Structure formats: structure tokens, C-alpha cells
Amino acid sequence: MYTAAVITVSDKGYLGQREDTSGPNLVRILTEKGFEVTYTAIIPDDRAMIQAELLKCADEKGIALVLTTGGTGFSPRDITPEAAMEVIERPTPGIPEAMRAESMRITPKGCLSRSVAGIRGRSLIITLPGSKKASAENILAVIDPVAHGLDMLYSEGSADCAK
């Protein structure tokens, strides 16, 4: 069982002006998939705060899978991908590519997602859309390969990819 964190990035959620539905739903999905969610937070769309939360989860807490929800769109305040890429050490572009491909099967607007993913130390960071529906669709599109990726990340050499 791997540990996981869910960080909701939302100005309105942080101020209590909007109920966070995507964060708790992601916690539910992760738990059902066998992850132990050990950390959650709601923060505003603030680059320094996003980075501080990602660094806390990866460097201090050693959490295996760190998900953010929110801030991946086109709004001027949507800066989660940029903040994440500044702390990511090794990008994993196939993850957001797969999420966008799955989203495109559901809506043409799926191409507008600016989600990113990558590795910092032994943590995999994935940024997800802010809506409950889109964040669930996106993580469910990649959760099984992500679990295998974590097996590789936590192996001492290379994981057995032939299985």
C-alpha cells in the first residue's frame, strides 16, 4: 500500500466560499484503489503555497503519490502546472497525455487541460482538473499504470516490467 496526498487548489475553496467536492472524491477513489491517504489540504491559487505543499508532501512527508486538483485551466489564476513543474525533477509526460486522451473521448474540451506530472525524489506528483467529474475521470484513466510506476519508483533496481 502506497501513501497518497490530495491538495485542492482553489481560491474560493480556501476562503470557504465553495465546497470542495473534488478533493474528498479523490480521497475516496484512492482509498478504494488501495492507497493510504495520509495528507489533505485546501490552499489558494498561490504559486509559493502550491510549491510549499508539494515540497512538504514529497521531501518532508515522503508521500508516494501527490495529487493536486484545481488550477489546470486557462484562467489567469490557474498556475498549478507551472508551480508543480518548478519542483518536479523528472517529468512524466505520458500520464497527462493519457488523461487528456481519455478526456477527449468524453468532451472536446478535454484538450484544454494543462495538467502535468512528474517525479520528485520518490514522490509522483500529478496535477488534475478542479471539477469532481473531470478529476475522477482523469485519475481513473491512469491509476493502474501509476501504481506500476510507483512499484518501479520504489524498487531497488528496476521493477519487473515484463509482468
C-alpha positions in Angstrom: 0.0 0.0 0.0 1.4 3.4 -1.0 0.7 6.7 0.7 -1.1 9.5 -1.1 -1.9 13.1 -0.6 -4.7 15.3 -2.1 -4.2 19.0 -2.3 -7.1 21.1 -3.5 -6.0 24.4 -5.1 -8.9 26.8 -5.1 -9.2 30.4 -4.0 -12.9 30.0 -3.3 -12.5 26.7 -1.6 -9.7 28.1 0.6 -11.9 31.1 1.6 -14.9 28.8 2.4 -16.9 30.3 -0.5 -17.2 27.0 -2.4 -17.5 23.4 -1.1 -14.6 21.2 -2.1 -16.1 18.1 -3.8 -13.1 17.0 -6.0 -10.7 16.6 -3.1 -12.9 14.3 -1.0 -13.9 12.3 -4.1 -10.2 11.8 -5.0 -9.6 10.6 -1.4 -12.5 8.1 -1.8 -11.1 6.8 -5.2 -7.6 6.5 -3.9 -8.8 4.6 -0.8 -10.8 2.2 -2.9 -7.8 1.6 -5.1 -5.7 0.6 -2.0 -3.8 3.9 -1.3 -3.5 5.2 2.2 -4.3 8.9 2.1 -2.2 10.4 4.8 -2.5 14.1 4.0 -5.1 16.6 2.5 -5.1 20.3 2.2 -7.0 23.2 0.6 -4.9 26.1 -0.5 -5.4 29.2 -2.7 -4.1 29.6 -6.2 -0.8 30.9 -5.0 2.5 29.7 -6.6 4.5 29.8 -3.3 1.8 27.9 -1.3 1.4 25.3 -4.0 5.1 24.7 -4.1 5.4 24.6 -0.3 2.7 22.0 -0.1 4.3 19.8 -2.9 7.7 20.1 -1.2 6.2 19.2 2.2 4.5 16.1 0.8 7.5 14.9 -1.2 10.5 16.0 0.8 9.2 16.1 4.4 6.5 13.5 4.5 7.8 11.2 1.8 4.3 10.6 0.3 4.4 8.3 -2.7 1.6 9.8 -4.8 0.7 13.5 -4.5 -2.4 14.7 -6.4 -3.5 18.3 -6.8 -6.9 19.2 -8.0 -7.6 22.6 -9.5 -5.7 25.3 -11.3 -5.0 23.5 -14.5 -7.3 25.6 -16.8 -6.9 28.8 -18.7 -7.9 31.3 -16.0 -5.2 33.8 -15.2 -5.1 32.4 -11.6 -4.6 28.8 -12.9 -0.9 28.3 -12.2 -0.8 24.8 -10.6 1.1 23.3 -13.6 3.8 26.0 -13.6 4.2 25.7 -9.8 4.4 21.9 -10.0 6.9 21.9 -12.8 9.3 24.1 -10.7 9.5 21.4 -8.1 9.3 18.3 -10.3 12.8 16.8 -11.0 11.8 14.3 -13.7 8.7 15.0 -15.9 6.4 12.1 -16.8 4.5 13.4 -19.8 2.8 10.2 -20.6 0.5 10.5 -17.6 -1.2 13.8 -18.6 -1.2 12.7 -22.2 -3.2 9.6 -21.3 -5.5 11.7 -19.1 -6.2 14.2 -21.9 -6.7 11.4 -24.4 -9.4 9.8 -22.1 -11.0 13.3 -21.5 -11.2 13.9 -25.3 -13.3 10.7 -25.6 -15.8 12.4 -23.2 -15.6 16.0 -24.3 -13.7 18.0 -26.9 -12.9 20.4 -24.0 -10.5 17.8 -22.6 -7.8 19.2 -24.8 -7.8 22.4 -22.7 -6.4 20.7 -19.6 -2.9 21.8 -18.8 -2.2 19.0 -16.3 1.4 17.9 -15.7 3.0 15.0 -13.9 6.5 14.2 -12.7 8.8 12.7 -10.1 10.4 14.5 -7.2 12.6 12.1 -5.2 10.4 9.1 -4.6 7.1 11.0 -5.0 5.0 11.1 -8.1 3.1 14.4 -8.5 0.1 14.7 -10.7 -2.0 17.8 -11.3 -5.7 17.2 -12.0 -8.6 19.4 -13.1 -10.6 21.0 -10.4 -14.1 19.6 -11.1 -15.2 16.5 -9.3 -16.2 14.8 -12.5 -13.0 15.7 -14.5 -10.6 14.9 -11.7 -12.2 11.5 -11.2 -12.2 10.7 -14.9 -8.5 11.8 -15.2 -7.2 9.8 -12.2 -9.2 6.7 -13.1 -7.7 6.8 -16.6 -4.2 6.3 -15.2 -4.4 4.9 -11.7 -3.4 1.3 -12.7 -0.3 2.3 -14.6 0.5 4.8 -11.9 0.6 2.0 -9.3 3.0 0.1 -11.5 5.1 3.3 -11.9 5.3 3.6 -8.1 6.4 0.0 -8.0 9.3 1.0 -10.3 10.0 4.1 -8.3 10.2 2.2 -5.1 12.2 -0.7 -6.5 15.9 -1.0 -5.7 16.9 -1.7 -9.3 14.2 -1.8 -11.9 10.8 -3.3 -11.4 9.8 -6.3 -13.4 8.1 -4.7 -16.3 7.5 -8.0 -18.2 4.7 -9.0 -15.9 
